[in-house]
Amino acid sequence: MPMWFILVAIVVFVLLSVNFFYLNTAVNMLALTILNVANAIRLWKAERSVAIVLLIAGVACGLYLTKYLLN
């Protein structure tokens, strides 16, 4: 695993830990979107089709959650 991915995973873990106490859906969405995009970037050379699926799923979930938060 690249060092930048480990650092991103640590940041996401901190965000999710903070979210455990404050229960904010926006923080959870932000953390999981960051992790999803970082994982897609990490997999881009080796497994491009999986990376594309991860990016599409991340965008779809982000749009759905944004719609949910705005209503």
C-alpha positions in Angstrom: 0.0 0.0 0.0 1.3 3.5 -0.8 2.1 5.8 2.0 -0.4 8.5 0.8 -3.2 5.9 1.0 -2.3 5.0 4.6 -2.3 8.7 5.5 -5.7 9.2 3.8 -7.0 6.1 5.7 -5.8 7.6 9.0 -7.6 10.9 8.2 -10.8 9.1 7.4 -10.5 7.0 10.6 -10.2 10.2 12.6 -13.3 11.7 10.8 -15.3 8.6 11.5 -14.2 8.6 15.1 -15.3 12.2 15.5 -18.6 11.2 13.8 -19.1 8.5 16.4 -19.6 11.1 19.1 -21.3 13.9 17.1 -23.4 11.7 14.7 -23.3 14.1 11.7 -24.2 12.5 8.4 -22.3 15.0 6.4 -19.0 14.1 8.1 -19.7 10.5 7.5 -20.4 11.2 3.8 -17.3 13.2 3.4 -15.1 10.6 5.0 -16.4 7.7 3.0 -16.2 9.7 -0.2 -12.6 10.6 0.4 -11.8 6.9 1.1 -13.7 5.7 -1.9 -11.9 8.1 -4.3 -8.5 7.3 -2.8 -9.1 3.6 -3.2 -10.2 4.1 -6.8 -7.0 6.1 -7.5 -4.9 3.4 -5.8 -6.5 0.7 -8.0 -6.5 2.6 -11.3 -3.4 0.9 -12.8 -3.9 -2.6 -11.6 -7.7 -3.0 -11.9 -9.2 -0.1 -13.9 -12.7 -1.6 -14.2 -13.0 -1.9 -10.4 -11.8 1.7 -10.0 -14.4 2.9 -12.5 -17.1 1.0 -10.7 -16.0 2.5 -7.3 -16.0 6.0 -8.7 -19.5 5.6 -10.2 -20.8 4.1 -7.0 -19.2 6.9 -5.0 -20.8 9.6 -7.2 -24.2 7.9 -7.1 -24.1 7.5 -3.3 -22.9 11.1 -2.9 -25.7 12.4 -5.0 -28.3 10.3 -3.2 -27.0 11.4 0.2 -26.9 15.1 -0.9 -30.5 14.9 -2.0 -31.4 13.3 1.3 -29.6 16.0 3.3 -31.2 18.8 1.3 -34.8 17.6 1.8 
